[in-house]
Amino acid sequence: MKSILIISVFLSALTTIWIRHQHRLTFIDLQTLEKKHDKLEHEWEQLQLEQSTWVQPQRIEQLAKEKLSMKIPNSEDIFFIKLPK
């Protein structure tokens, strides 16, 4: 009876050690994933900021003038087409 009790205590101690080790490994994984999440969150914020800069009307107008040689038409160059109903 005494040997069964000793074996049980020994197995319980080994199980406790193994579970704590697994907990540590899982916690390390969690911290790594949280760091990756924070990095991706920061990158996402930077991309949103960059996108908002690229789509500003002034930027689009500047690129149209520089790269496509576009200009705002004069009033005599604008005409309307009436569509039949």
C-alpha positions as CSV (number, residue, x, y, z in Angstrom):
1,M,0.0,0.0,0.0
2,K,2.9,2.3,0.9
3,S,4.6,1.7,-2.5
4,I,1.4,2.6,-4.3
5,L,1.2,5.9,-2.4
6,I,4.9,6.7,-3.2
7,I,4.4,5.8,-6.9
8,S,1.2,8.0,-7.0
9,V,3.0,11.0,-5.4
10,F,6.0,10.5,-7.8
11,L,3.7,10.4,-10.9
12,S,1.8,13.4,-9.6
13,A,5.0,15.3,-9.2
14,L,6.1,14.3,-12.8
15,T,2.8,15.3,-14.2
16,T,2.9,18.7,-12.4
17,I,6.4,19.3,-13.8
18,W,5.3,18.4,-17.3
19,I,2.2,20.5,-17.2
20,R,4.2,23.5,-15.9
21,H,6.7,23.1,-18.7
22,Q,3.9,22.9,-21.3
23,H,2.4,26.1,-19.7
24,R,5.7,27.9,-20.1
25,L,6.0,26.8,-23.7
26,T,2.5,27.9,-24.4
27,F,3.1,31.3,-22.7
28,I,6.2,31.9,-24.8
29,D,4.2,31.1,-27.9
30,L,1.6,33.6,-26.8
31,Q,4.1,36.3,-26.2
32,T,5.7,35.7,-29.6
33,L,2.2,35.9,-31.3
34,E,1.4,39.1,-29.4
35,K,4.6,40.7,-30.6
36,K,3.8,39.6,-34.2
37,H,0.3,41.0,-33.8
38,D,1.6,44.3,-32.5
39,K,4.1,44.5,-35.4
40,L,1.4,43.8,-37.9
41,E,-1.0,46.3,-36.3
42,H,1.7,49.0,-36.6
43,E,2.4,48.1,-40.2
44,W,-1.4,48.2,-40.9
45,E,-1.6,51.7,-39.4
46,Q,1.4,52.8,-41.5
47,L,-0.2,51.4,-44.7
48,Q,-3.5,53.2,-44.0
49,L,-1.6,56.5,-43.4
50,E,0.3,56.0,-46.6
51,Q,-2.9,55.2,-48.5
52,S,-4.6,58.3,-47.2
53,T,-1.6,60.3,-48.4
54,W,-1.7,58.7,-51.9
55,V,-5.4,59.3,-52.6
56,Q,-5.5,63.0,-51.6
57,P,-7.0,65.0,-54.4
58,Q,-4.0,67.4,-54.5
59,R,-1.7,64.4,-55.0
60,I,-3.8,62.9,-57.8
61,E,-4.0,66.3,-59.5
62,Q,-0.2,66.8,-59.2
63,L,0.5,63.4,-60.7
64,A,-1.9,64.0,-63.5
65,K,-0.2,67.2,-64.4
66,E,3.4,65.8,-64.1
67,K,3.1,62.3,-65.5
68,L,0.2,62.5,-67.9
69,S,0.6,66.2,-68.9
70,M,-3.1,66.8,-68.0
71,K,-4.5,70.2,-67.3
72,I,-7.8,71.7,-66.1
73,P,-9.8,72.5,-69.3
74,N,-10.8,76.0,-70.1
75,S,-14.5,76.9,-70.0
76,E,-14.7,77.0,-73.8
77,D,-13.3,73.5,-73.9
78,I,-16.1,72.1,-71.8
79,F,-19.4,71.0,-73.5
80,F,-22.4,69.0,-72.5
81,I,-24.1,66.2,-74.4
82,K,-27.8,65.9,-74.0
83,L,-29.0,62.4,-74.0
84,P,-32.5,61.5,-75.4
85,K,-35.0,60.4,-72.8
